[in-house]
């Protein structure tokens, strides 16, 4: 699910219909898409989230008692992940947070093995002890 942030503060008297119109006109996006649209007030102590689910809109609002939300300062409509939205709602500055990259590997050893262990230790008494399979070194 995509999450879109509205860059500027909005008047928090705006309700569901007004937020849907903002999504369409200010963000240029489809309010009926499977996405979340996040808005903030001028003081950055309140956030409204608009979403569409099958047959109607829903809206969430969070109000901070003492703190302020740290809103990303970008020129375009920022797209976040749901995880980044959680960070934003928890007060984490998204500009300084970086996750480790996700890594994908095909296999541990480069060659296919039948029933032998992937890397055999040399047990020949005449040779130096070490790894026999160079592919697994």
Secondary structure as GFF3:
##gff-version 3
##sequence-region A 1 137
A	DSSP	beta_strand	2	5	.	.	.	ID=ss1
A	DSSP	alpha_helix	16	25	.	.	.	ID=ss2
A	DSSP	beta_strand	35	40	.	.	.	ID=ss3
A	DSSP	beta_strand	46	53	.	.	.	ID=ss4
A	DSSP	beta_strand	56	63	.	.	.	ID=ss5
A	DSSP	beta_strand	79	80	.	.	.	ID=ss6
A	DSSP	alpha_helix	82	89	.	.	.	ID=ss7
A	DSSP	three_ten_helix	134	136	.	.	.	ID=ss8
###
